[in-house]
């Protein structure tokens, strides 16, 4: 199963914390660097990896590579 790498920011919208669309990267290092770059402009951010079964279109639980700030409940726990 291939491993995919993502960075995702979260914005404060009123009392809610809303996610940006996750962005895919070619390596863990690139996902972490992207998360670190966007962290100052977001209320929270994380970088994560997930193994994916392309044929079944299923993803394993994400593995947290980096996190900063405030994340919604259930994210990066």
Protein Blocks (a to p, Z undefined) as FASTA:
>chain_A
ZZdddddddddehjbccdddddddfbfklmmmmmmmmmmmpfbdcdddddddfklopacd
dddfbdehjddehiaZZ
